[in-house]
């Protein structure tokens, strides 16, 4: 990845709805060249996916401490919930980290499922700092 790729990524982070032509004007490339570079970044797994981030007021940050070695079963169960935003296997404090957006009604159901595999710690979003 070179300086032009970094500049393109920075522009996409600012506003992913810009056209390739608009980005090209800012990074001194043609729109077609920007499109090709974005495709290469995607093919090389530097850009993982294109998505829309929906605003939510109910975020949970859940640290998982496994009680069993049923990792595949646990991972499949977690990924079966549409409310999961991000899911990581981690080192340090805990075994996994989950970022989710469960409603107050659905969170207890998910936590009951977790108890079959692990202990957990749930933190809730209180304020967004930008």
C-alpha positions in Angstrom: 0.0 0.0 0.0 1.4 3.4 -1.0 0.7 7.0 -0.2 -2.0 7.2 -2.8 -3.8 4.1 -1.4 -3.6 5.6 2.1 -5.1 8.9 0.8 -7.9 7.0 -0.9 -8.7 5.1 2.3 -8.7 8.4 4.3 -11.1 9.9 1.9 -13.4 6.9 2.0 -13.4 7.0 5.8 -14.4 10.7 5.7 -17.2 10.1 3.2 -17.7 6.7 1.6 -20.4 8.1 -0.7 -18.0 10.2 -2.7 -17.6 9.2 -6.3 -14.3 7.8 -7.6 -14.1 11.0 -9.6 -14.5 13.2 -6.5 -11.9 11.2 -4.6 -9.6 11.3 -7.7 -9.6 15.1 -7.7 -8.5 15.2 -4.0 -5.7 12.6 -4.5 -4.6 13.6 -8.0 -5.8 10.5 -9.9 -8.5 9.8 -12.4 -11.7 8.4 -11.2 -11.0 5.2 -13.1 -7.6 4.9 -11.4 -9.3 5.4 -8.0 -11.8 2.7 -8.8 -9.1 0.2 -9.8 -7.1 1.0 -6.6 -10.2 0.5 -4.4 -10.8 -2.9 -6.1 -7.1 -3.9 -5.5 -7.4 -2.8 -1.8 -10.5 -5.0 -1.6 -8.9 -8.0 -3.4 -5.9 -7.7 -1.1 -8.2 -7.7 2.0 -7.1 -4.2 3.1 -10.7 -3.1 2.7 -12.8 -5.9 4.2 -16.3 -4.8 3.3 -18.5 -1.9 2.3 -21.2 -1.2 4.8 -23.6 1.2 6.3 -23.4 2.0 9.9 -26.8 2.6 11.5 -27.0 4.8 14.6 -28.0 2.9 17.7 -28.4 4.0 21.3 -28.0 0.6 22.9 -24.5 -0.8 22.5 -23.1 -3.5 24.7 -19.5 -4.5 25.0 -19.3 -8.1 26.3 -16.0 -9.7 27.5 -16.2 -13.5 27.4 -14.4 -15.9 29.8 -14.7 -19.5 28.5 -15.7 -22.3 30.9 -15.4 -25.0 28.2 -13.5 -25.9 25.1 -16.5 -25.9 22.8 -15.1 -22.9 20.8 -16.7 -23.8 17.4 -20.1 -24.4 18.9 -19.9 -21.2 20.9 -18.7 -19.1 17.9 -21.6 -20.5 15.8 -24.1 -19.7 18.5 -22.9 -16.1 18.9 -22.9 -15.5 15.1 -26.5 -16.7 14.8 -27.7 -13.5 16.5 -28.2 -10.6 14.1 -27.6 -8.1 16.9 -23.8 -8.9 16.9 -21.9 -6.1 15.3 -18.3 -7.3 15.9 -16.9 -10.5 17.4 -13.2 -11.1 18.2 -11.1 -13.8 19.7 -8.7 -11.9 22.0 -5.8 -12.2 24.4 -5.4 -10.5 27.7 -8.6 -10.0 29.8 -10.9 -12.6 28.5 -11.1 -15.0 25.5 -13.6 -13.2 23.2 -14.9 -9.7 22.9 -18.4 -8.9 21.5 -19.8 -5.6 20.4 -23.6 -5.9 20.1 -26.8 -3.9 19.9 -29.4 -5.9 21.7 -32.6 -4.3 22.9 -33.4 -4.5 26.6 -35.9 -7.3 25.8 -33.5 -9.4 23.7 -30.3 -9.1 25.8 -31.4 -11.5 28.6 -32.1 -14.2 26.0 -28.6 -13.9 24.6 -27.0 -13.8 28.0 -28.8 -17.0 29.0 -27.4 -18.7 25.9 -23.9 -17.5 26.8 -24.1 -19.1 30.2 -24.0 -22.5 28.6 -20.4 -21.8 27.6 -18.9 -19.1 29.6 -18.8 -16.3 32.2 -19.1 -12.8 30.8 -18.9 -9.1 31.7 -21.3 -6.7 30.0 -20.6 -3.0 29.7 -23.1 -0.6 28.2 -22.5 2.5 26.1 -23.2 5.6 28.1 -21.9 8.4 25.8 -20.2 8.8 22.4 -17.1 10.9 22.5 -15.9 12.2 19.1 
